């Protein structure tokens, strides 16, 4: 095989008209890129669509193509994109770089999630007190009964107590959420004893 440099435009080779067009080459590259975006977006849909545990998506990579890719995501997933970051690498190195560059975003999202969880607990406490409980002994008893959806534990609670709650939660499929004291809601939880729960159903008043 021999490479031959030719001017832009069309030329004849072995009786065939060959197109040597920069525009055509660009269209081919663009078409291949769009096909790849669609393929990756479809994979993302298969993995994440409807996933209740999905809190957010961070997209990263070198160059501007990451912005183009986001437009191919389904609307539900597009709404979950919390950041788009530039990286110098792709592959495993790129993933590590993306995580490092996204620490501020991840920390902010964690704080927001904590505020929402404790806020939900406090709202239920005011409006539907039968849907919540607080205090170590009461929450532990309800957890063992399998009626707890999520346990909120302040970061000030000793590790051995947290581990005890985690062991019981695994048995009944409940969630444990550690709440920092960096927010007003987190401080409120701490002042209420540091352990609270949102239940799976409302308890009847005795």
DRENVEXBA-760183 format. One line per field, with one value per residue: x, y, z of N, C-alpha, C in turn; residue in three letters. Coordinates in Angstrom, 2 decimals, decimal comma. Last residue first. Example, Ala and Ser with C-alpha at 12.3 -4.5 7.8 and 13.67 -1.06 7.14 Angstrom:
BEGIN
nu	(12,85; 13,19);
nv	(-2,25; -5,69);
nw	(7,08; 7,80);
cau	(13,67; 12,30);
cav	(-1,06; -4,50);
caw	(7,14; 7,80);
cu	(12,90; 13,20);
cv	(0,03; -3,30);
cw	(7,87; 7,80);
aa	(ser; ala);
REM end
This chain:
BEGIN
nu	(-51,31; -51,45; -49,87; -47,24; -46,92; -44,05; -41,35; -39,91; -36,89; -35,17; -32,15; -29,72; -28,99; -30,34; -31,01; -28,66; -28,25; -30,30; -29,40; -27,10; -28,24; -29,58; -27,44; -24,42; -22,39; -22,44; -23,65; -25,03; -25,29; -27,88; -28,85; -31,85; -32,94; -33,10; -32,79; -30,07; -28,92; -29,58; -27,93; -25,46; -25,85; -26,04; -23,40; -21,96; -22,73; -21,54; -18,85; -18,46; -20,70; -21,93; -21,39; -22,82; -26,08; -28,09; -31,16; -32,38; -35,26; -37,46; -38,46; -39,61; -38,34; -37,76; -35,31; -36,19; -37,50; -35,25; -33,75; -35,44; -35,48; -32,73; -31,95; -34,14; -37,21; -39,32; -42,22; -44,87; -46,30; -46,22; -46,71; -45,79; -43,35; -42,06; -41,94; -40,00; -37,81; -37,35; -36,75; -34,40; -32,75; -32,70; -31,80; -29,26; -28,04; -28,04; -26,34; -23,97; -23,55; -23,13; -20,71; -19,03; -19,14; -17,92; -15,37; -14,48; -13,85; -11,23; -11,13; -12,72; -11,15; -8,85; -9,93; -10,71; -8,25; -7,10; -8,86; -9,89; -8,13; -6,97; -7,59; -10,95; -13,53; -16,87; -20,02; -22,49; -24,86; -27,39; -30,06; -31,16; -30,36; -32,05; -34,48; -33,88; -31,07; -28,25; -27,28; -26,11; -23,71; -22,05; -21,33; -19,72; -17,64; -16,21; -14,22; -11,40; -11,47; -14,05; -17,13; -20,02; -21,77; -25,02; -26,74; -28,05; -29,76; -31,61; -33,50; -33,23; -34,29; -31,34; -28,76; -28,24; -29,58; -28,54; -25,90; -26,28; -27,20; -24,91; -23,23; -24,63; -24,65; -21,90; -21,40; -22,81; -21,40; -18,93; -19,62; -20,37; -17,93; -16,47; -18,00; -17,72; -14,99; -14,95; -16,39; -14,67; -12,48; -12,60; -12,15; -13,70; -13,01; -14,34; -12,45; -10,37; -8,21; -9,26; -9,62; -10,77; -11,99; -10,39; -7,00; -4,31; -2,65; -0,19; -0,50; 0,84; 0,55; 0,85);
nv	(5,02; 5,67; 3,59; 4,55; 4,38; 2,73; 2,88; 5,83; 7,26; 8,01; 9,01; 10,13; 12,41; 13,88; 16,27; 17,44; 16,15; 17,32; 19,98; 19,68; 19,07; 21,44; 23,16; 21,28; 19,76; 17,35; 14,62; 11,44; 8,40; 6,17; 2,96; 1,21; -2,25; -5,04; -6,50; -6,95; -4,44; -3,28; -4,55; -3,51; -0,77; -0,64; -1,38; 0,69; 2,81; 1,98; 2,12; 4,88; 7,27; 10,13; 12,23; 12,06; 10,71; 8,80; 7,69; 4,95; 4,18; 2,44; 0,12; -2,21; -4,38; -4,65; -3,46; -0,81; -0,47; -0,59; 1,59; 3,73; 3,55; 3,90; 6,48; 8,74; 8,79; 8,25; 8,64; 8,54; 9,76; 12,47; 14,23; 16,90; 16,89; 14,69; 15,34; 17,35; 15,94; 14,20; 16,06; 17,12; 14,93; 14,76; 17,28; 17,38; 15,27; 16,34; 18,53; 17,17; 15,84; 17,95; 18,91; 16,75; 16,70; 19,16; 18,76; 16,56; 16,49; 15,99; 13,31; 12,11; 12,62; 11,14; 8,58; 8,58; 8,81; 6,39; 4,69; 6,80; 9,91; 13,14; 15,61; 16,87; 19,02; 18,07; 18,85; 17,87; 16,58; 15,12; 14,55; 15,38; 13,31; 11,28; 12,25; 12,51; 10,53; 12,07; 13,73; 15,85; 14,80; 14,97; 17,65; 17,76; 16,11; 17,42; 19,29; 17,88; 14,96; 14,49; 13,67; 14,01; 12,68; 12,44; 11,44; 9,40; 6,48; 4,89; 4,39; 4,19; 4,95; 4,16; 2,99; 1,08; 1,93; 4,53; 3,95; 2,78; 5,03; 6,59; 5,05; 5,30; 8,04; 8,53; 7,03; 8,48; 10,87; 10,01; 9,33; 11,86; 13,19; 11,75; 12,35; 15,11; 15,30; 14,20; 16,16; 18,33; 17,51; 15,10; 13,53; 10,93; 9,52; 7,80; 5,31; 4,59; 4,51; 7,52; 11,00; 13,28; 16,27; 17,99; 18,84; 16,94; 14,14; 11,75; 8,38; 5,49; 2,19; -1,18);
nw	(71,31; 67,88; 65,52; 63,30; 59,83; 58,41; 58,59; 60,19; 60,91; 63,94; 65,67; 67,85; 69,27; 71,10; 70,14; 69,41; 66,95; 65,47; 65,43; 63,92; 61,46; 60,91; 60,54; 59,82; 60,73; 61,93; 59,84; 60,13; 58,54; 58,21; 57,38; 56,52; 56,87; 56,77; 59,04; 59,34; 59,12; 61,56; 63,39; 62,58; 62,99; 65,77; 66,38; 65,19; 66,85; 69,21; 68,55; 68,04; 69,59; 67,87; 66,25; 63,93; 64,55; 62,50; 61,53; 59,83; 57,92; 58,58; 61,00; 61,77; 62,96; 65,58; 65,73; 65,56; 67,95; 69,67; 68,77; 69,39; 72,21; 72,89; 71,73; 70,16; 68,24; 65,39; 63,21; 62,72; 64,68; 64,10; 61,69; 62,13; 63,53; 62,51; 59,82; 60,01; 60,97; 58,77; 56,75; 57,79; 57,62; 54,75; 53,92; 55,06; 53,66; 51,06; 51,40; 52,03; 49,61; 47,86; 48,88; 48,35; 45,56; 44,96; 45,99; 44,50; 41,86; 41,42; 42,24; 40,26; 38,00; 38,53; 38,42; 35,72; 34,40; 35,03; 33,58; 30,81; 30,25; 31,51; 32,35; 32,54; 33,61; 34,54; 35,49; 37,90; 38,15; 36,44; 36,59; 34,27; 32,65; 33,44; 32,37; 29,59; 28,52; 26,86; 24,95; 26,22; 27,12; 24,83; 24,72; 26,97; 26,21; 24,23; 24,73; 26,66; 28,75; 31,29; 33,06; 35,02; 37,65; 38,95; 41,98; 43,31; 43,02; 44,21; 42,27; 38,91; 36,48; 34,82; 34,96; 32,93; 30,64; 30,41; 29,79; 27,31; 25,94; 26,02; 24,40; 21,94; 21,50; 21,25; 18,90; 17,04; 17,17; 16,11; 13,51; 12,55; 12,68; 10,81; 8,52; 8,37; 7,85; 5,31; 3,95; 4,20; 2,77; 0,27; -2,22; -3,82; -6,90; -9,51; -11,22; -12,88; -11,13; -9,89; -10,07; -7,49; -5,92; -3,16; -2,35; -3,86; -2,32; -1,65; -1,19; 0,19; -0,86; 0,00);
cau	(-51,90; -51,28; -51,12; -47,69; -47,28; -45,48; -41,93; -40,49; -38,11; -35,59; -33,56; -30,24; -28,10; -29,78; -32,13; -29,29; -27,32; -30,30; -30,68; -26,97; -27,36; -30,35; -28,39; -25,63; -22,02; -22,93; -22,62; -25,31; -24,50; -27,31; -28,21; -30,68; -33,06; -33,09; -34,17; -31,00; -28,68; -30,19; -29,38; -25,67; -25,61; -27,20; -24,52; -21,80; -23,06; -23,00; -19,42; -18,37; -19,54; -22,26; -20,81; -21,41; -25,14; -27,16; -30,27; -31,90; -33,90; -36,98; -37,67; -40,52; -38,39; -39,10; -35,37; -35,33; -38,28; -36,37; -33,19; -35,11; -36,71; -33,47; -31,26; -33,62; -35,85; -38,93; -40,82; -44,00; -46,31; -45,26; -47,11; -47,08; -44,34; -42,20; -42,83; -41,32; -38,38; -37,63; -37,92; -35,56; -33,12; -33,09; -33,10; -30,26; -28,20; -28,78; -27,73; -24,57; -23,74; -24,30; -21,89; -19,24; -19,62; -19,30; -16,18; -14,66; -15,27; -11,72; -10,37; -13,13; -12,51; -8,75; -9,32; -11,71; -9,24; -6,48; -8,80; -9,64; -9,31; -6,82; -6,47; -9,86; -12,44; -15,51; -19,27; -21,26; -24,59; -26,01; -29,22; -31,47; -29,77; -30,64; -34,38; -34,18; -32,51; -28,81; -27,84; -27,35; -24,79; -22,57; -22,17; -20,93; -18,48; -17,17; -15,62; -12,08; -10,75; -13,22; -15,82; -19,47; -20,70; -24,07; -26,23; -28,14; -28,89; -30,42; -33,85; -32,52; -35,22; -32,71; -29,18; -27,67; -29,76; -29,97; -26,20; -25,73; -28,08; -26,12; -22,90; -24,34; -25,92; -22,66; -20,78; -23,17; -22,80; -19,01; -19,10; -21,35; -19,06; -16,02; -17,81; -19,05; -15,51; -14,21; -16,92; -16,01; -12,31; -13,23; -11,15; -13,93; -12,74; -14,22; -13,46; -11,66; -8,70; -8,31; -9,98; -9,81; -12,20; -11,28; -8,40; -4,97; -3,38; -0,77; -0,25; 0,10; 1,32; 0,00);
cav	(4,14; 6,20; 4,07; 3,82; 5,18; 3,03; 2,41; 4,49; 7,44; 7,07; 9,15; 8,95; 11,91; 12,60; 15,37; 17,92; 15,93; 15,88; 19,64; 20,11; 18,11; 20,21; 23,43; 22,02; 20,95; 18,48; 15,50; 12,86; 9,18; 7,39; 3,78; 2,01; -0,81; -4,26; -6,15; -8,06; -5,43; -2,78; -4,79; -4,96; -1,28; -0,30; -2,17; -0,68; 2,84; 2,11; 0,82; 3,91; 6,37; 8,87; 12,27; 11,66; 11,83; 8,77; 8,84; 5,43; 4,73; 2,62; 1,32; -1,16; -4,30; -5,08; -4,92; -1,37; -0,44; -1,53; 0,24; 3,45; 3,42; 2,69; 5,22; 8,19; 9,23; 7,95; 8,80; 8,06; 8,30; 11,92; 12,84; 16,64; 17,94; 14,80; 14,27; 17,67; 17,01; 13,67; 15,18; 17,99; 15,41; 13,63; 16,80; 18,39; 15,20; 15,11; 18,74; 18,09; 15,07; 17,09; 19,77; 17,19; 15,55; 18,90; 19,87; 16,44; 16,62; 17,32; 14,34; 12,04; 13,16; 12,59; 9,06; 8,42; 9,87; 7,61; 4,63; 5,52; 9,06; 11,74; 15,51; 16,01; 18,77; 18,47; 18,42; 18,58; 17,64; 15,58; 14,05; 16,16; 14,64; 11,20; 11,92; 13,69; 10,71; 11,35; 12,46; 16,11; 15,00; 13,68; 17,09; 18,58; 15,70; 16,39; 19,72; 18,48; 16,04; 14,06; 14,30; 13,68; 13,62; 11,97; 12,41; 10,76; 7,39; 5,21; 5,31; 3,78; 4,48; 4,68; 3,96; 0,92; 0,56; 4,34; 4,68; 1,98; 3,87; 7,08; 5,22; 3,98; 7,33; 9,17; 6,63; 7,08; 10,84; 10,54; 8,29; 10,77; 13,68; 11,78; 10,96; 14,54; 15,86; 13,54; 14,80; 18,40; 17,73; 16,29; 13,89; 12,22; 9,46; 9,14; 5,67; 4,83; 3,28; 6,43; 9,71; 12,84; 14,93; 17,93; 18,67; 18,18; 14,77; 13,05; 9,41; 6,71; 3,42; 0,00);
caw	(72,33; 69,23; 66,11; 64,49; 60,99; 58,46; 57,33; 60,14; 60,11; 62,90; 65,32; 67,15; 68,22; 71,54; 70,46; 70,64; 68,07; 65,72; 66,07; 65,32; 62,12; 61,10; 61,63; 59,44; 59,97; 62,72; 60,38; 59,92; 59,50; 57,65; 58,40; 56,16; 57,11; 55,53; 58,66; 59,54; 58,06; 60,33; 63,46; 62,60; 61,63; 64,95; 66,90; 64,68; 65,41; 69,16; 68,93; 66,95; 69,60; 68,55; 67,60; 63,87; 64,55; 63,63; 61,44; 61,13; 57,97; 57,20; 60,70; 61,31; 61,51; 65,16; 65,88; 64,51; 66,71; 69,82; 68,69; 67,99; 71,43; 73,27; 71,47; 71,41; 68,54; 66,77; 63,60; 61,64; 64,66; 65,06; 61,86; 61,49; 63,79; 63,96; 60,25; 59,46; 61,78; 60,11; 56,61; 57,58; 58,95; 55,60; 53,48; 55,44; 55,11; 51,34; 50,99; 53,01; 50,84; 47,67; 48,89; 49,74; 46,32; 44,54; 46,49; 45,95; 42,20; 41,03; 42,96; 41,67; 38,09; 38,42; 39,67; 36,78; 34,25; 35,52; 35,05; 31,45; 30,12; 31,11; 31,41; 32,99; 32,67; 34,88; 34,31; 37,53; 39,13; 36,26; 37,68; 35,48; 32,44; 33,80; 33,80; 30,42; 28,72; 27,99; 24,48; 25,49; 28,09; 25,29; 23,65; 26,93; 27,35; 23,83; 24,86; 25,51; 28,09; 30,18; 32,89; 33,70; 37,29; 37,93; 41,01; 43,84; 42,27; 44,99; 43,36; 40,13; 37,51; 34,68; 35,98; 34,26; 31,11; 30,66; 31,03; 28,40; 26,07; 26,68; 25,81; 22,51; 21,63; 22,32; 20,17; 17,25; 17,58; 17,48; 14,40; 12,60; 13,47; 12,21; 8,95; 8,58; 9,10; 6,39; 4,03; 4,78; 4,21; 0,81; -1,23; -3,17; -5,47; -8,96; -10,22; -13,50; -11,75; -9,64; -10,67; -8,49; -6,44; -4,30; -1,99; -3,50; -3,42; -1,29; -2,19; 0,46; -0,97; 0,00);
cu	(-52,75; -52,00; -50,84; -48,98; -47,79; -45,78; -43,43; -41,09; -38,65; -36,85; -33,89; -31,74; -28,58; -28,92; -31,64; -30,47; -27,96; -29,41; -30,75; -28,25; -27,17; -29,52; -29,19; -26,50; -23,23; -22,57; -23,27; -24,25; -24,65; -26,58; -27,59; -30,16; -31,76; -33,32; -34,24; -32,39; -29,71; -30,05; -30,07; -27,16; -25,89; -27,05; -25,78; -22,93; -23,00; -23,47; -20,95; -19,03; -19,61; -21,06; -21,07; -20,74; -23,70; -26,16; -29,41; -30,93; -33,59; -35,53; -37,22; -39,78; -39,27; -39,29; -36,72; -35,38; -37,49; -37,19; -34,29; -34,58; -36,42; -34,72; -32,13; -33,09; -35,45; -37,54; -40,60; -42,52; -45,42; -45,23; -46,14; -47,61; -45,73; -43,28; -43,08; -42,34; -39,79; -38,34; -38,33; -36,84; -34,34; -33,57; -33,61; -31,66; -29,29; -29,05; -28,59; -26,04; -24,40; -24,61; -23,17; -20,50; -19,91; -19,91; -17,66; -15,53; -15,53; -13,17; -10,93; -12,43; -13,00; -10,13; -9,23; -11,18; -10,31; -7,46; -8,18; -9,59; -9,00; -8,17; -6,34; -8,79; -11,42; -14,52; -17,86; -20,68; -23,31; -25,76; -27,76; -30,60; -30,00; -29,95; -32,93; -34,00; -32,75; -30,33; -28,44; -28,02; -26,13; -23,78; -22,83; -21,89; -19,78; -18,09; -16,65; -13,55; -11,55; -12,47; -15,07; -18,13; -20,09; -23,04; -25,23; -27,67; -29,09; -29,50; -32,63; -32,78; -34,56; -33,62; -30,65; -28,38; -29,33; -30,23; -27,67; -26,03; -27,61; -27,11; -24,12; -24,07; -25,71; -23,95; -21,52; -22,62; -23,26; -20,44; -19,20; -20,92; -20,12; -17,17; -17,41; -18,96; -16,88; -14,73; -16,24; -16,61; -13,67; -13,03; -11,59; -12,84; -12,91; -14,10; -13,23; -12,77; -10,11; -8,91; -8,88; -10,22; -11,07; -11,45; -9,27; -6,40; -3,97; -1,44; -0,93; 0,48; 0,42; 0,89);
cv	(4,95; 5,29; 4,56; 4,43; 4,30; 3,73; 2,65; 4,16; 6,04; 7,55; 8,18; 9,13; 10,69; 11,92; 14,00; 17,06; 16,31; 15,55; 18,16; 19,78; 18,41; 19,15; 22,18; 22,24; 21,79; 19,80; 16,60; 13,72; 10,66; 8,16; 4,98; 2,76; -0,10; -2,78; -5,27; -7,77; -6,56; -3,78; -4,37; -5,30; -2,78; -0,84; -1,92; -1,59; 1,43; 2,10; 0,83; 2,58; 5,28; 7,94; 10,98; 11,66; 11,32; 9,91; 8,88; 6,57; 5,24; 3,09; 1,33; 0,13; -3,21; -5,01; -5,48; -2,89; -1,03; -1,61; -0,81; 2,04; 3,06; 2,48; 4,00; 6,79; 8,78; 8,53; 8,37; 8,13; 7,69; 10,40; 12,15; 15,23; 17,58; 15,82; 14,33; 16,62; 17,39; 14,72; 14,62; 17,18; 16,33; 14,09; 15,67; 17,91; 16,17; 14,96; 17,53; 18,33; 15,92; 16,28; 18,94; 18,03; 15,93; 17,77; 19,65; 17,55; 16,56; 17,56; 15,73; 13,13; 13,18; 13,24; 10,58; 8,93; 9,81; 8,78; 5,88; 5,62; 7,76; 11,09; 14,11; 15,94; 17,84; 18,16; 18,97; 17,99; 18,40; 16,76; 14,51; 15,76; 15,52; 12,55; 11,87; 13,41; 11,86; 11,54; 11,63; 14,83; 15,21; 13,84; 15,80; 18,08; 16,49; 15,96; 18,62; 18,75; 16,61; 15,24; 13,76; 14,39; 13,14; 13,07; 11,78; 11,80; 8,82; 6,21; 5,75; 4,80; 4,05; 4,08; 4,39; 1,77; 0,40; 2,94; 4,50; 2,63; 2,96; 5,93; 5,69; 4,08; 5,98; 8,41; 7,25; 6,58; 9,42; 10,47; 8,73; 9,67; 12,59; 12,19; 10,89; 13,09; 15,28; 14,01; 14,04; 17,01; 17,76; 16,38; 15,20; 12,44; 10,85; 9,02; 7,10; 5,19; 3,43; 5,15; 8,70; 11,45; 14,57; 16,49; 18,70; 17,88; 16,07; 13,65; 10,69; 7,76; 4,60; 1,23);
cw	(73,31; 70,22; 67,53; 65,02; 62,13; 59,78; 57,27; 58,78; 59,87; 62,19; 64,20; 66,92; 67,47; 70,50; 70,90; 71,07; 69,39; 66,91; 66,41; 66,09; 63,59; 61,83; 61,96; 60,67; 59,55; 62,04; 61,22; 60,59; 59,15; 58,76; 57,71; 57,37; 56,73; 55,71; 57,41; 58,99; 58,15; 59,18; 62,17; 62,62; 61,55; 63,53; 66,07; 65,15; 64,84; 67,70; 68,90; 67,31; 68,53; 68,48; 68,37; 65,25; 64,56; 63,51; 62,69; 60,88; 59,37; 57,21; 59,24; 60,91; 60,95; 63,65; 65,45; 64,55; 65,55; 68,53; 68,78; 67,83; 69,98; 72,41; 71,72; 71,15; 69,94; 66,99; 65,04; 62,01; 63,60; 65,12; 62,82; 61,69; 63,28; 64,31; 61,76; 59,89; 61,32; 60,96; 57,97; 57,45; 58,86; 56,97; 54,37; 55,08; 55,59; 52,84; 51,32; 52,69; 51,91; 48,92; 48,75; 49,85; 47,77; 45,37; 46,17; 46,52; 43,70; 41,47; 42,67; 42,48; 39,53; 38,59; 39,67; 38,11; 35,34; 35,46; 35,65; 32,96; 30,86; 30,86; 30,84; 31,92; 33,30; 33,75; 34,49; 36,25; 38,82; 37,18; 37,56; 36,66; 33,66; 33,65; 34,26; 31,91; 29,71; 28,05; 25,62; 24,99; 27,39; 26,20; 24,12; 25,86; 27,39; 24,97; 24,62; 25,75; 26,92; 29,58; 31,70; 33,55; 35,99; 37,68; 40,06; 42,83; 42,73; 44,30; 44,15; 41,24; 38,80; 35,74; 35,93; 35,32; 32,56; 31,23; 31,41; 29,75; 27,20; 26,90; 26,60; 24,01; 22,31; 22,58; 21,35; 18,58; 17,87; 17,99; 15,86; 13,54; 13,63; 13,13; 10,42; 9,07; 9,41; 7,75; 5,17; 4,96; 4,90; 2,32; -0,59; -2,12; -4,88; -7,44; -9,75; -12,54; -12,29; -10,17; -10,39; -8,96; -7,40; -4,74; -3,24; -3,09; -2,93; -2,50; -1,74; -0,57; -0,70; 0,00);
aa	(unk; unk; unk; unk; unk; unk; unk; unk; unk; unk; unk; unk; unk; unk; unk; unk; unk; unk; unk; unk; unk; unk; unk; unk; unk; unk; unk; unk; unk; unk; unk; unk; unk; unk; unk; unk; unk; unk; unk; unk; unk; unk; unk; unk; unk; unk; unk; unk; unk; unk; unk; unk; unk; unk; unk; unk; unk; unk; unk; unk; unk; unk; unk; unk; unk; unk; unk; unk; unk; unk; unk; unk; unk; unk; unk; unk; unk; unk; unk; unk; unk; unk; unk; unk; unk; unk; unk; unk; unk; unk; unk; unk; unk; unk; unk; unk; unk; unk; unk; unk; unk; unk; unk; unk; unk; unk; unk; unk; unk; unk; unk; unk; unk; unk; unk; unk; unk; unk; unk; unk; unk; unk; unk; unk; unk; unk; unk; unk; unk; unk; unk; unk; unk; unk; unk; unk; unk; unk; unk; unk; unk; unk; unk; unk; unk; unk; unk; unk; unk; unk; unk; unk; unk; unk; unk; unk; unk; unk; unk; unk; unk; unk; unk; unk; unk; unk; unk; unk; unk; unk; unk; unk; unk; unk; unk; unk; unk; unk; unk; unk; unk; unk; unk; unk; unk; unk; unk; unk; unk; unk; unk; unk; unk; unk; unk; unk; unk; unk; unk; unk; unk; unk; unk; unk; unk; unk);
REM end
